Amino acid sequence: MNEAVSTIKKQERCWQDRQGGTLQQEAYRRPGTRIMMEAQFDRVAAMLKLEPGMRVLDLGCGAGLFLGWLRTHAKISCHGLDLSLNSLKSAQVGAADLKLILGDAESLPYKAHSFKRISCNGAAHHLLDLGSAVHEMYRVLAPGGIAVMYEPNANVLTNLVRALFLNTDKYESPADLAHKDAFTPGSVRTILQDTGFTDIRIGFYDFLAYPLSGMYIDLPLSRSRTANETTDPARKRLIRVASCRRCVQAAVGEKFIVSYWAICPG
């Protein structure tokens, strides 16, 4: 690891310790944003095709929101890894059964074939060396395992919403700012192919849910569950015009990855 990358990674850890986990928790407490996030959790869980007793790893688990939701919706063994100690402490509160580890996604502290399922929910774009992380995911997946990534992908309309309501970078971490332009569906497709995944397919889901329902900013829709539910049909109709939730499924042998890119969780 060169000195510049090492510095950014240290800055990323400090940012996540200082405010990353807190931003996640504050967003989840807002009723409108919570319904959007839990719809995302449900979608990711469905794509994981969970079965009772499975060992599941949430890579970049943060404050444990997705893991906390999973443990109440599936009879599985929930594991999480994150680089932020403060986020992991928050995730562990009231959830002693979660198996959490402080670590680096680019060098996983697990044996080969340790997990049947891996989720990476909005964390992959924070990884400075995604190639190493994808290789590690492939290594620790058991034969027939599934990994699901759910990631933001900007387009003209979402950038306009961000310019109007989020004309600041205070919600973006050092890793975001360092390489967000390099994190694209095309670049991730190449990494999957180079790792050995094949049969890559792309689709789109959930248009404008992220910028319209808030997430890190306190918009009217983020405060109201009813308002969010009322506008949901309109967002779904917009998908037909300019969808932006991108799905990539890559398979090789009995292992495959399902990846989602999007502006937003939905």
NORQUIUR-V421182 format. One record per residue. OMEGA is omega in whole degrees, -180 to 180 (none if undefined). BURIAL is b if it has 9 or more other C-alpha atoms within 8 Angstrom, else e. D_FIRST is the distance of its C-alpha to the first C-alpha in whole Angstrom. Layout:
# NORQUIUR-V421182
[[OMEGA;BURIAL;D_FIRST] [OMEGA;BURIAL;D_FIRST]]
This chain:
# NORQUIUR-V421182
[[-180;e;0] [-173;e;4] [-178;e;7] [179;e;8] [178;b;6] [179;b;6] [179;e;10] [-180;b;11] [176;b;10] [178;e;12] [179;b;15] [179;b;15] [180;b;16] [180;b;18] [-180;b;20] [178;b;20] [-174;b;22] [-173;b;24] [-177;e;25] [180;b;24] [180;b;26] [178;b;29] [178;b;29] [-177;b;29] [179;b;32] [179;b;34] [-176;b;34] [180;b;35] [179;e;38] [-172;b;39] [-178;b;41] [179;b;41] [-179;b;37] [-179;b;37] [177;b;40] [-179;b;37] [-179;b;34] [172;b;36] [175;b;37] [180;b;34] [-179;b;33] [180;e;36] [-180;e;35] [180;b;32] [179;b;34] [180;e;36] [177;e;34] [180;b;32] [-174;e;36] [175;b;36] [-178;e;38] [176;e;39] [-179;e;37] [170;b;34] [-176;b;31] [178;b;29] [172;b;25] [-174;b;24] [-173;b;21] [-171;b;20] [178;b;23] [-178;b;23] [173;b;27] [-177;b;28] [180;b;31] [178;b;30] [178;b;30] [177;b;33] [-178;b;35] [-174;b;34] [178;b;36] [-177;e;39] [-179;e;39] [179;b;38] [-176;b;39] [175;b;35] [-172;b;33] [178;b;30] [179;b;27] [177;b;24] [178;b;20] [179;b;19] [-176;b;16] [179;b;19] [-179;b;22] [178;b;24] [180;b;24] [177;b;25] [178;b;28] [-179;b;29] [-176;b;29] [-178;b;31] [179;e;34] [-178;e;37] [-176;e;35] [-178;e;34] [177;e;34] [-179;b;31] [-171;e;28] [-179;b;25] [172;b;22] [-177;b;19] [-175;b;16] [-179;b;13] [-179;b;14] [177;b;11] [-171;b;12] [-178;e;16] [-179;e;18] [176;e;21] [178;e;23] [176;e;23] [-177;b;26] [-172;b;26] [174;b;27] [-178;b;30] [174;b;28] [172;b;25] [176;b;25] [-167;b;23] [179;b;25] [-177;b;23] [-172;b;20] [-178;b;18] [174;b;18] [-175;e;16] [-177;b;13] [177;b;10] [-177;e;10] [179;b;13] [179;e;13] [-180;b;11] [179;b;14] [176;b;17] [179;b;16] [176;b;16] [179;b;19] [-178;e;21] [-174;b;20] [175;b;22] [174;b;25] [175;b;28] [-176;e;30] [-178;b;32] [-180;b;29] [172;b;29] [180;b;26] [174;b;27] [-179;b;24] [-166;b;26] [179;b;25] [176;b;26] [-173;b;27] [168;b;29] [-174;e;32] [-177;e;34] [-180;e;36] [176;b;34] [177;b;32] [178;e;36] [179;b;36] [180;b;33] [-179;e;34] [-172;e;37] [-175;e;36] [-178;b;33] [179;e;32] [177;e;30] [-176;e;26] [178;e;26] [-178;e;26] [-176;e;23] [178;b;19] [179;b;17] [175;b;15] [-175;b;18] [-176;e;19] [-173;e;15] [-176;b;16] [180;b;19] [-180;e;21] [-178;e;18] [-177;b;19] [176;e;22] [180;b;24] [-179;e;24] [179;b;20] [176;b;20] [-180;b;23] [180;e;21] [178;b;19] [-180;b;21] [-179;b;23] [179;e;20] [179;b;20] [177;e;24] [-178;b;25] [177;b;28] [-176;e;31] [179;b;30] [-175;e;32] [176;e;32] [-175;e;34] [-179;b;35] [165;b;36] [-175;b;36] [174;b;37] [179;b;36] [-177;b;36] [-176;b;33] [-176;b;35] [-178;b;38] [171;b;38] [-170;b;36] [-176;b;33] [-179;b;31] [-173;e;34] [178;e;38] [178;b;40] [180;e;43] [-180;b;42] [-178;b;40] [-173;b;42] [176;b;45] [-179;b;45] [-180;e;48] [-180;b;47] [179;b;44] [-178;b;46] [-178;e;48] [-177;e;46] [178;e;44] [179;e;47] [178;e;46] [-179;b;42] [178;b;43] [179;e;45] [180;b;43] [-177;b;41] [-179;e;43] [-176;e;43] [-178;e;39] [-178;b;37] [172;b;33] [-171;b;32] [-179;b;31] [174;b;31] [174;b;29] [-179;b;30] [-176;b;28] [172;b;30] [-177;b;29] [-180;e;32] [178;e;32] [172;b;29] [179;b;28] [171;b;26] [-176;b;28] [177;b;26] [171;b;28] [178;b;27] [171;b;29] [-164;b;30] [166;b;31] [-179;b;31] [none;b;35]]
